[in-house]
Structures are given as structure tokens and as C-alpha cells.
Amino acid sequence: MSSLNILAVASLAAFTLSAAETAAQQAGGEAPPPAVTVVTLHAEDVTLTSTLPGRALASAEAELRPQVNGIITERLFSEGSVVAAGDPLYRIDSRSYEAAMAQAQASLAQAVAQADAAVREAERVATLRDRRVASEQTEDSAIAARDAANAAVKAAEAQVDTAQIDLDRTTITAPLDGVIGLAQTSQGALVTASQATPLAVIRSIDPIRVDVTQSAAEIVRWQRQGAQAALPDGVDRTVTLLLADGSSYEHTGSLTAAEPHVDETTGVVTLRMEFPNPDNLLLPGMYVLAEIPQAEIQGVVLAPQEGVTRDRRGRPVAYVVNADNVVEERMLDIVQDRGNTWVVREGLNDGERLIVEGFQRIGAGMTVTPEERQAEPAADAAAAATDAAPAEADAAPDATEAETEAPAEAGSEAGTDAPAEASGESAGN
């Protein structure tokens, strides 16, 4: 064996012996405390809210129904358009009502003529009575005929008014401002007064109402919080909405009324709110979630949800690191969730360090090495992922080049040794 080979073997043996001694020393010593990630907590005043399901409702709604019988001769609106109160929407064949109007006017004229004659007759009889030519009975009869004729005039005038009303109802107008829906009746259809099927529906949706339901038990729970949990005057009382796609509605609303009645079947109370709807984004019947402020609680801690676990009984538990870096287990009194945190009333204090990562390696009473979590771990992870992608892309070509060069080197060595072996064989032979 050459001197170079002997030196290489000796160096390898010395390195192996040194590594074995280092491992033995580490095995004989104590392991360092496990590292955990913590978040420093802060006490604050929190406005508690309730997220309640509900449905959007039109602030006003009117179903168009005919008030006279007849054939629809014309539809005067575009489906889905905005209409104003008084706009004509349908026309019904009015010829029979025009004839009834003419007849009523003629009856009125006849009654007026008869009343005039009765008045003149009563005046003539009164003159004769003064001259003692006519009897008192004749005068009484003339006065009665005059009064009856005047009453007939008023009845005829009422008939004219009725005929005019029916004639006006042949043109169906919008009773309120709003958006008109689909037409349920076409031109040429026969309609009847007060029929069950509406001709169309008009809904006023700006502003729009939202009715949500809340259980009576939850209302009692909020009321039992007492006056100390009541919302102060300076707290924002506006209501926000979450739409069906999970996005927030850009306009805020307010609670306008609460039904003073609990539904016997479901045990809930209906709360009504009102929201501006200038873009008609909210439509009647749409499902929404309303976030309503209901109480304020002071001196609570917002604990990250990843730092709270459950014991075998399902009770919320958290682990904190005290001033000596020793782990302590805490039982929590959680009021409700708030985004990605829990509102903790008891169990955690201001300034304590809550463990949010590293639960698998710790237990109560263990000494740990706490590390404060960064303010924006998501942003850091995204940046790290962005940096890692180009590095992997750069490493890929190097690996490809290495794989490409390997066969070449192997082929080169093979090509160099093969002639030598062949030469040796030839020489031997």
C-alpha cells in the first residue's frame, strides 16, 4: 500500500473516533429545554356581538290586483323596472264602464230636472197657501215631493261618482314607489275584481329591512349581564351584514324594532333592522348574517384560538410560561369567539405569555425556552415560500447538469481503462 493510502485511512479513523467521542459526551449531558412559541397577552375592553341569521325583506310591498272585471288591453311597464306611485301599469277595456258613466250622468240630469220642478211646485203651493187657496195637506205633499227630488239628485250624483271610480280603475296604477317584478298577466287576459293571482308585485327595497331571529335563552343571558355590561353611549351601535358569499356588506344599518313575543314553536324572537340599499345589492328573500353589538365587557383577554385546547372533559385549557420559563396549565372561562381569537374572562391575565406552538414536547411544570411569535407570521411564510421557489428552480438545472456529466465521466473512465486492460491481455498472451 502506498504512503498516500495509509495517510487517508489514518485520517478517516481519527475523524470517526472524534465523532464517537462527541456523541458520547452529548448522550451523557442534559438536553436543552424545548423551544415553544408564545404570544404576550394584553387586557382590553371588548364590545360583544352576536351573529344572527336572517332574511332581507322589502320595506314596502304591494300586489297589483284588478278592482273591476274586464279584458287587459295594454301593459304599460317593463318588467324589473323602477316605477313611481301613480304610474299607469295596465289598462282594462273601459267601454262598458264608459257606458255606465254616461247612464249615470243621464240619471243625474233627470233627477236634477225633477228636483227643479218639485221646488217650483212647492213654492207655488206655498203662495196659494198664503192666500188660503191651497190646503195645508197640499203644501205638505209639495214639500215632501221637493225633498224627495233633492234626495234623488244626491243619489244620482253618488251613482256618477261610482261610475267614475270604476272607469278610473280600468287604468291600474302603481300604489307606491319601487321595483316592479314579472308580469303575471298578458294582454288579452280576462281579469276579475279582487282575484287571487296578482298581476304583478311592486317592492320598495331602498332602504331594505332585515329580519333576524335570536333565541330567547340568549336574550335572557345578555340581560343577566347586568348594567355593567350595558353598551355605553360612546360605543358604536351600528349593525353589519355578512352576505351569502362570505363578503361584508359595505353599508351599515341599525336595529329598528324587536317583536315583543317569543315564538312558541321555535323559541326565538324576531329583530328587525334597516339598511340603505342604493345599488339594489340586497334583494328580498336573500339570506344574510347580521353582527349586532349587544354588550361591553371590560378587562378581558383576546387569546389566539391556536393557543387554546380542550381537556378530556371538553373544558378549555391553555398553557402559559411564567417568569421562570416554567409551563403552567390554566382553565379558561370563554365568553365567545371574536374572529380568530377567544374572548377570555377568567384564566388569563394581562402580560402573560400564552403558548401557541410546541405543545407536543411540553407539559405542566416543565422548563421551556420561549420565543415570541412574529406579528405577521402569514406574511413571513409567504415571503419564505416566494424566496424558496427561485432557489429550487436554480437547484434543478444544477442537478440536471450533474446527472448529465455523470454518464460522461463514467464513459470517459471506462474508455480510458478498457484499452489498458486490453493491452495487458494482449501482452500477457
C-alpha positions as CSV (number, residue, x, y, z in Angstrom):
1,M,0.0,0.0,0.0
2,S,1.3,3.4,-0.9
3,S,2.0,6.1,1.7
4,L,-0.9,8.3,0.4
5,N,-3.4,5.5,1.0
6,I,-2.1,4.8,4.5
7,L,-2.4,8.5,5.4
8,A,-6.0,8.7,4.2
9,V,-7.0,5.6,6.2
10,A,-5.4,7.1,9.4
11,S,-7.3,10.4,8.9
12,L,-10.6,8.6,8.5
13,A,-10.1,6.6,11.6
14,A,-9.2,9.7,13.6
15,F,-12.3,11.5,12.4
16,T,-14.6,8.6,13.2
17,L,-13.1,8.3,16.8
18,S,-13.7,12.1,17.3
19,A,-17.3,11.9,16.2
20,A,-18.0,9.0,18.5
21,E,-16.5,10.8,21.5
22,T,-18.6,13.9,20.8
23,A,-21.8,11.8,20.6
24,A,-20.9,10.1,23.8
25,Q,-20.4,13.4,25.5
26,Q,-23.8,14.7,24.3
27,A,-25.5,11.5,25.4
28,G,-24.0,11.8,28.9
29,G,-25.1,15.5,29.3
30,E,-28.6,17.1,29.8
31,A,-30.8,18.1,26.8
32,P,-31.6,21.8,26.4
33,P,-35.2,22.9,27.3
34,P,-37.6,22.6,24.4
35,A,-38.4,25.7,22.5
36,V,-42.0,27.0,22.3
37,T,-43.7,29.9,20.6
38,V,-45.6,32.3,22.8
39,V,-47.8,35.4,22.4
40,T,-47.9,38.1,25.0
41,L,-51.4,38.9,26.0
42,H,-53.0,42.2,26.8
43,A,-56.2,43.0,28.7
44,E,-58.7,45.3,27.0
45,D,-62.4,46.3,26.8
46,V,-64.3,44.4,24.2
47,T,-67.8,45.0,22.7
48,L,-69.5,41.6,22.5
49,T,-71.6,40.9,19.4
50,S,-74.0,38.3,18.3
51,T,-74.0,36.9,14.7
52,L,-77.6,36.1,13.9
53,P,-79.1,34.6,10.7
54,G,-81.9,36.4,8.9
55,R,-83.6,37.3,5.6
56,A,-83.9,40.5,3.7
57,L,-87.4,42.0,3.3
58,A,-88.8,44.8,1.2
59,S,-89.6,47.9,3.2
60,A,-92.9,48.1,1.4
61,E,-94.7,45.6,-0.9
62,A,-97.9,45.9,-3.0
63,E,-99.6,43.2,-5.1
64,L,-101.4,44.6,-8.1
65,R,-104.9,43.2,-8.4
66,P,-107.7,44.5,-10.6
67,Q,-110.7,46.1,-8.9
68,V,-113.0,45.8,-11.9
69,N,-113.8,43.0,-14.4
70,G,-112.6,43.1,-17.9
71,I,-110.1,42.3,-20.6
72,I,-106.5,43.5,-20.3
73,T,-105.9,45.7,-23.4
74,E,-102.4,47.0,-22.6
75,R,-99.4,46.6,-20.4
76,L,-97.5,49.8,-19.8
77,F,-94.4,48.9,-17.9
78,S,-91.1,47.0,-18.4
79,E,-90.6,44.0,-16.1
80,G,-88.0,44.7,-13.4
81,S,-88.1,48.5,-13.9
82,V,-88.4,51.2,-11.3
83,V,-91.9,52.7,-11.1
84,A,-93.3,55.7,-9.2
85,A,-96.6,56.0,-7.3
86,G,-99.3,56.9,-9.8
87,D,-97.6,55.5,-12.9
88,P,-100.1,53.6,-15.2
89,L,-99.3,49.9,-15.4
90,Y,-102.3,48.1,-17.0
91,R,-105.3,49.2,-18.9
92,I,-108.6,47.2,-18.9
93,D,-111.2,47.5,-21.7
94,S,-113.2,50.5,-20.5
95,R,-116.1,50.7,-23.0
96,S,-118.7,49.2,-20.7
97,Y,-117.7,51.5,-17.8
98,E,-117.8,54.5,-20.1
99,A,-121.4,53.5,-21.0
100,A,-122.2,53.1,-17.3
101,M,-120.8,56.5,-16.7
102,A,-123.0,58.0,-19.4
103,Q,-126.0,56.4,-18.0
104,A,-125.3,57.7,-14.5
105,Q,-124.8,61.2,-15.8
106,A,-128.2,61.0,-17.6
107,S,-129.9,59.7,-14.5
108,L,-128.3,62.7,-12.6
109,A,-129.7,65.1,-15.2
110,Q,-133.1,63.6,-15.0
111,A,-133.1,63.8,-11.2
112,V,-131.9,67.4,-11.3
113,A,-134.8,68.3,-13.7
114,Q,-137.3,66.6,-11.4
115,A,-135.9,68.3,-8.4
116,D,-136.2,71.7,-10.1
117,A,-139.9,71.0,-10.9
118,A,-140.6,69.9,-7.4
119,V,-139.0,73.0,-5.9
120,R,-141.2,75.3,-8.2
121,E,-144.3,73.3,-7.3
122,A,-143.5,73.6,-3.6
123,E,-143.1,77.4,-4.0
124,R,-146.4,77.7,-5.9
125,V,-148.3,75.7,-3.3
126,A,-146.8,77.9,-0.5
127,T,-148.0,81.0,-2.3
128,L,-151.5,79.5,-2.6
129,R,-151.4,78.6,1.0
130,D,-150.7,82.2,2.0
131,R,-153.8,83.2,0.0
132,R,-155.7,80.5,1.8
133,V,-156.4,78.8,-1.6
134,A,-154.5,75.6,-1.0
135,S,-154.9,73.4,2.0
136,E,-152.2,72.6,4.5
137,Q,-152.1,69.0,3.3
138,T,-151.4,70.1,-0.2
139,E,-148.5,72.2,1.0
140,D,-147.1,69.3,3.0
141,S,-147.2,67.0,0.0
142,A,-145.4,69.5,-2.2
143,I,-142.7,69.9,0.4
144,A,-142.2,66.2,0.7
145,A,-142.0,65.8,-3.1
146,R,-139.4,68.6,-3.2
147,D,-137.3,66.9,-0.6
148,A,-137.5,63.5,-2.3
149,A,-136.4,65.0,-5.6
150,N,-133.4,66.6,-3.9
151,A,-132.5,63.3,-2.3
152,A,-132.8,61.6,-5.8
153,V,-130.3,64.2,-7.1
154,K,-127.8,63.2,-4.4
155,A,-128.3,59.5,-5.2
156,A,-127.7,60.2,-8.9
157,E,-124.6,62.1,-8.0
158,A,-123.3,59.1,-6.0
159,Q,-124.0,56.9,-8.9
160,V,-122.0,59.2,-11.1
161,D,-119.1,59.0,-8.6
162,T,-119.3,55.2,-8.5
163,A,-119.3,55.0,-12.3
164,Q,-116.3,57.4,-12.4
165,I,-114.4,55.3,-9.9
166,D,-115.0,52.1,-11.9
167,L,-113.9,53.9,-15.0
168,D,-110.7,55.2,-13.4
169,R,-110.0,51.6,-12.2
170,T,-109.7,50.4,-15.7
171,T,-106.3,52.0,-15.6
172,I,-104.3,50.2,-12.9
173,T,-101.6,52.5,-11.4
174,A,-98.7,51.9,-9.0
175,P,-99.7,52.4,-5.4
176,L,-96.1,53.1,-4.3
177,D,-92.5,53.7,-5.4
178,G,-90.4,50.7,-6.0
179,V,-89.2,48.0,-8.4
180,I,-91.9,46.0,-10.2
181,G,-91.4,42.3,-10.8
182,L,-92.5,40.0,-13.5
183,A,-95.9,40.4,-15.2
184,Q,-98.3,37.5,-14.3
185,T,-100.9,38.5,-16.8
186,S,-100.6,39.2,-20.5
187,Q,-102.6,41.3,-22.9
188,G,-105.9,39.9,-23.8
189,A,-106.4,38.0,-20.5
190,L,-109.7,38.2,-18.6
191,V,-109.3,39.5,-15.1
192,T,-111.8,39.8,-12.3
193,A,-112.1,42.1,-9.3
194,S,-110.0,41.1,-6.3
195,Q,-108.8,37.9,-8.0
196,A,-106.3,35.7,-6.1
197,T,-103.5,35.9,-8.6
198,P,-101.8,39.3,-8.6
199,L,-101.0,41.0,-11.9
200,A,-97.5,42.0,-10.7
201,V,-95.7,42.8,-7.4
202,I,-94.0,46.1,-6.5
203,R,-91.4,46.1,-3.9
204,S,-89.6,49.1,-2.3
205,I,-86.0,47.9,-1.5
206,D,-84.2,51.1,-0.7
207,P,-84.0,51.1,2.3
208,I,-84.4,47.4,2.8
209,R,-85.3,45.6,6.0
210,V,-83.6,42.6,7.5
211,D,-85.4,40.3,10.0
212,V,-83.1,38.1,12.2
213,T,-84.0,35.6,14.9
214,Q,-82.4,35.3,18.3
215,S,-83.2,32.6,20.9
216,A,-85.0,33.7,24.0
217,A,-82.4,31.9,26.1
218,E,-79.6,34.1,24.6
219,I,-81.6,37.2,25.2
220,V,-82.0,36.3,28.8
221,R,-78.3,35.6,29.1
222,W,-77.4,39.0,27.7
223,Q,-79.9,40.7,30.1
224,R,-78.3,38.8,33.1
225,Q,-75.0,40.5,32.4
226,G,-76.4,43.5,34.3
227,A,-76.0,47.2,33.9
228,Q,-72.2,46.9,34.0
229,A,-72.3,45.1,30.6
230,A,-74.7,47.6,29.0
231,L,-73.4,49.4,26.0
232,P,-72.2,52.9,26.9
233,D,-73.2,56.0,24.9
234,G,-69.9,56.2,23.1
235,V,-69.9,52.7,21.7
236,D,-70.7,52.2,18.0
237,R,-74.2,50.5,17.8
238,T,-74.3,50.0,14.1
239,V,-75.1,46.6,12.7
240,T,-73.0,45.0,9.9
241,L,-74.0,42.3,7.5
242,L,-72.3,39.3,6.0
243,L,-73.6,38.2,2.6
244,A,-74.2,34.6,1.4
245,D,-70.7,34.5,-0.3
246,G,-68.9,35.5,2.9
247,S,-68.2,39.1,2.0
248,S,-69.2,42.1,4.1
249,Y,-72.0,44.4,3.0
250,E,-70.5,47.9,2.6
251,H,-73.3,49.8,4.3
252,T,-74.2,49.6,8.0
253,G,-77.6,49.6,9.5
254,S,-79.4,50.0,12.7
255,L,-81.9,48.0,14.9
256,T,-85.3,49.5,14.5
257,A,-87.6,47.1,16.4
258,A,-87.9,43.9,18.3
259,E,-91.0,41.7,18.3
260,P,-92.2,41.5,22.0
261,H,-93.2,37.9,21.5
262,V,-91.4,34.5,21.7
263,D,-92.4,32.0,19.0
264,E,-93.9,29.0,20.8
265,T,-92.6,26.5,18.3
266,T,-89.0,27.7,17.8
267,G,-88.4,29.7,21.0
268,V,-86.9,32.7,19.1
269,V,-87.6,36.4,19.0
270,T,-87.6,38.4,15.7
271,L,-85.4,41.5,15.5
272,R,-85.9,44.0,12.6
273,M,-83.1,46.1,11.1
274,E,-82.9,48.6,8.3
275,F,-80.1,49.1,5.8
276,P,-79.6,51.5,2.9
277,N,-79.6,49.7,-0.4
278,P,-78.8,52.3,-3.1
279,D,-77.3,49.7,-5.5
280,N,-80.1,47.2,-5.0
281,L,-77.4,44.6,-4.0
282,L,-79.7,43.2,-1.3
283,L,-82.9,41.6,-2.6
284,P,-85.9,40.4,-0.7
285,G,-85.5,36.8,0.4
286,M,-81.7,36.9,0.5
287,Y,-80.0,35.0,3.3
288,V,-77.7,37.2,5.4
289,L,-75.8,37.1,8.8
290,A,-76.2,40.2,11.0
291,E,-73.5,41.1,13.5
292,I,-75.2,43.0,16.3
293,P,-73.4,44.7,19.3
294,Q,-75.1,43.7,22.5
295,A,-72.8,44.3,25.5
296,E,-69.4,45.6,26.6
297,I,-67.1,43.6,28.9
298,Q,-64.1,45.2,30.5
299,G,-60.6,43.8,31.2
300,V,-60.8,40.7,29.1
301,V,-58.1,39.0,27.2
302,L,-58.2,38.1,23.5
303,A,-56.4,34.7,23.2
304,P,-55.4,33.3,19.9
305,Q,-57.5,30.2,19.1
306,E,-54.5,28.1,18.3
307,G,-53.3,28.5,21.9
308,V,-56.5,27.1,23.5
309,T,-57.1,23.3,23.7
310,R,-59.6,21.0,25.4
311,D,-59.1,18.5,28.1
312,R,-60.8,15.1,28.3
313,R,-64.0,16.7,29.7
314,G,-64.1,19.3,26.9
315,R,-63.1,22.2,29.1
316,P,-61.0,24.9,27.5
317,V,-57.3,24.8,28.6
318,A,-54.3,27.0,27.9
319,Y,-50.6,26.8,28.8
320,V,-48.6,29.9,29.8
321,V,-45.0,30.4,30.5
322,N,-44.3,32.2,33.9
323,A,-41.4,34.4,34.8
324,D,-39.2,31.4,35.5
325,N,-39.9,29.9,32.0
326,V,-42.0,27.1,33.6
327,V,-45.2,25.9,31.9
328,E,-48.4,26.5,33.8
329,E,-51.8,25.0,32.9
330,R,-54.9,27.3,33.1
331,M,-58.6,26.6,33.0
332,L,-60.4,29.3,31.0
333,D,-63.8,31.0,31.1
334,I,-64.5,31.8,27.5
335,V,-67.3,34.3,26.7
336,Q,-67.4,33.9,22.9
337,D,-65.2,33.9,19.8
338,R,-64.1,37.1,18.1
339,G,-62.5,36.5,14.7
340,N,-59.5,34.1,15.2
341,T,-59.4,34.7,19.0
342,W,-61.3,33.8,22.1
343,V,-62.7,36.4,24.5
344,V,-61.4,35.0,27.8
345,R,-62.9,36.4,31.0
346,E,-61.0,34.3,33.6
347,G,-57.9,32.2,33.4
348,L,-55.5,34.5,31.6
349,N,-54.1,37.9,32.8
350,D,-52.6,40.9,31.2
351,G,-48.9,40.5,30.2
352,E,-48.8,36.7,30.4
353,R,-47.2,34.6,27.7
354,L,-49.5,32.1,26.0
355,I,-48.0,29.1,24.3
356,V,-49.3,28.8,20.7
357,E,-46.8,26.3,19.2
358,G,-44.8,23.4,20.6
359,F,-47.5,21.6,22.7
360,Q,-46.2,18.1,21.7
361,R,-43.0,18.5,23.6
362,I,-44.2,20.1,26.8
363,G,-46.3,19.5,29.9
364,A,-47.2,21.4,33.1
365,G,-44.2,22.1,35.3
366,M,-41.6,21.8,32.5
367,T,-39.0,24.4,31.8
368,V,-39.0,25.7,28.3
369,T,-37.3,28.2,26.0
370,P,-40.0,30.7,24.9
371,E,-39.8,32.5,21.6
372,E,-42.1,35.4,20.8
373,R,-44.2,34.9,17.7
374,Q,-43.8,37.4,14.9
375,A,-46.6,39.9,14.4
376,E,-47.3,38.7,10.9
377,P,-46.4,35.0,10.5
378,A,-48.5,34.6,7.5
379,A,-46.7,37.3,5.6
380,D,-43.3,35.9,6.7
381,A,-44.3,32.4,5.5
382,A,-45.5,33.8,2.2
383,A,-42.2,35.6,1.7
384,A,-40.2,32.5,2.6
385,A,-42.2,30.5,0.1
386,T,-41.6,33.1,-2.5
387,D,-37.8,33.0,-1.8
388,A,-37.7,29.2,-1.8
389,A,-39.3,28.9,-5.2
390,P,-36.5,30.5,-7.1
391,A,-33.9,28.6,-5.1
392,E,-35.5,25.3,-6.0
393,A,-35.7,26.4,-9.6
394,D,-32.0,27.3,-9.6
395,A,-31.1,24.0,-8.0
396,A,-33.0,22.0,-10.6
397,P,-30.7,22.9,-13.5
398,D,-27.6,22.1,-11.4
399,A,-28.9,18.6,-10.6
400,T,-29.7,18.1,-14.3
401,E,-26.2,19.2,-15.2
402,A,-24.7,16.8,-12.6
403,E,-26.8,13.9,-14.0
404,T,-25.7,14.8,-17.5
405,E,-22.0,15.0,-16.5
406,A,-22.1,11.7,-14.6
407,P,-22.5,9.4,-17.6
408,A,-19.9,11.3,-19.4
409,E,-17.3,10.9,-16.6
410,A,-18.2,7.2,-16.3
411,G,-17.9,6.8,-20.0
412,S,-14.6,8.6,-20.0
413,E,-13.1,6.4,-17.3
414,A,-14.4,3.3,-18.9
415,G,-13.0,4.4,-22.2
416,T,-9.6,5.0,-20.6
417,D,-9.3,1.8,-18.6
418,A,-10.6,-0.5,-21.4
419,P,-7.6,-0.1,-23.7
420,A,-5.2,-0.6,-20.9
421,E,-6.8,-3.8,-19.9
422,A,-6.9,-4.9,-23.5
423,S,-3.2,-4.0,-23.9
424,G,-2.4,-6.0,-20.8
425,E,-4.3,-9.0,-22.0
426,S,-2.5,-8.8,-25.3
427,A,0.8,-8.5,-23.7
428,G,0.1,-11.5,-21.5
429,N,-0.9,-13.6,-24.4
